[in-house]
C-alpha cells in the first residue's frame, strides 16, 4: 500500500490523475456506475467549468477510463467496465482516505516538477548557459 492506498489505486492515480479536478470527475462518475451523465450535468454537480470538464473527459476517454456515448447531437459519459473494480476502490479511498489520495497527487506533482527542473538544467548545461550549474539537496551536485 502507498499512502494507505491499494496499489492499483496508487497506480491509477500515478498514471492517469494529475489534478484535483480530474480526481473529482472520475470519482463522481464512478459513484454513478452504469448511469450516463452529460458534460453539463457533471459540470453542474461539481461546480466546474464545462470547458475544463470537456478536457478531462476527452483525456479519460482516450485513456479508456471513461466511455463516451454519442446520442443524436449530444454525448453522455460513464466509466469503462474494464476499470470498474479499481474505480470502486478509488471511490472508497476518496471516502475513507482523502488525505492519502491528496498526498499521492501532491507527491506525483512534485516529482514532475523535479523532473522538469532536472531536464532544464541538463539542457542549459548542454547549451553552455550559466557557467557551472549545480543542484542542491539530496546529496547531488
N, C-alpha and C positions, 0 to 999 in steps of 0.2 A: 504494500500500500504506500502511496505517495500522498503526503499531507492528510493522511487518514482516508484517502480515496482509493477505490478499487483501481487496479492497474489499467483496466480497459477504459475507465472514465478518465484517468490521467492521460492515457494515450490519445483519447478522443479530443480532450482539451488541447493537448500539445500539438496535435496535427491539424485541428480544424477551427478552434475558437481562439480569436485574438482579442476580442473586445467584450466588455460587459454587455453591450447591446446584442452581440451575437449569442452570448450565453442566454440572455433573456428570451430572444426569439426562439432559440432551439428548445429551451425548457418549456416555454409556453406551448409550442406546437406538440411537444412530446406529451404534455399533460392532456392533450386533446387527441390522442392517438385514435385514428380511424375517422376523425372529423375533418372535413375540408374547410379551410379558412381562406378568406381573401386577403389580399395585401392591406386593404383599408381596415378590415376587422382586426388584423394583427396590429397595425399602426395605432388604431383607436384604443385597443386593450392595453398596449404597452406605452402609450403616450410618446411615441417616437415618430419622427418624420417619415412619411411614406417613401421618400427617395432613399433614405437610409435602409428601410425595411426591404425595398426592392433590391438594393445591392447585396444585402445579406442573403436574401432568398435566392438570388442568382448564383452567388457563391456556393451556398449549401446545396442547391440543385445540381450544380456542376460537380460537386464532390460526392454526390449520391446520398447525402443525408436527408434530403427533402425531395419529395416528388411534386412536380407541377402538373396540374390537371387543367387543360385548356377546354373551356366550355363556352362556345359561342364567341363572344368578344372578351370574355373575362377569363381569369386564371385563378384557380384555387390551389392550396398547398396543404400537404400533410407530411408526416415523417415517413421515411422509407422503411418498409417492412424489414429489410435486411439489418437495420440498425436498432430495431425496437428494444431489444434487451439492454444494450448499453445506454440507450437514451432513457429507459426507465430507471437505470441506476444513476444516470445524471440527474434526473428529477429528484430521486431520493437523496442524493448528495446535496442538491440545492436546498432541500427542505431540512436536512439534518447537519450539514457541514458546509454551509455557505462560506465560512471563513477559510476552510481548506481550499475550496474552489477559487476564491479570490486570491489567496496566497499563491496558488499554482499559476493563475493568469498573470499575476504580477511578476513572478519568477521567470515565466516564459518571456514576458515583455522586456525585463531587464537583460535577459540573455540575448535577445535580438538586438538591443541597444549596444551591448558589449561587442557582439559580433560585428555589427556595422562600424563601430569605432575602430576595432582592430583592422578591419579591411581598409578603412580610410587612412589609418596610419601607415599601413603597408603600401597603399597606393601613393601616398605622399612621399614616403621614403624612396619608392621606386622612381618617382618623378624628380627626386632631388630637392624636394621642398622642405624648408625649415631646418636644414643642417641635421644635427644628430637628434633623432626622435627616440624618446623612451616612454614606456608606460610604467606607471607605478601601481603598487598594490599586488597582492598575491605573489610576491617574490619575483615579479617579472621586470626586466629592464630591456 
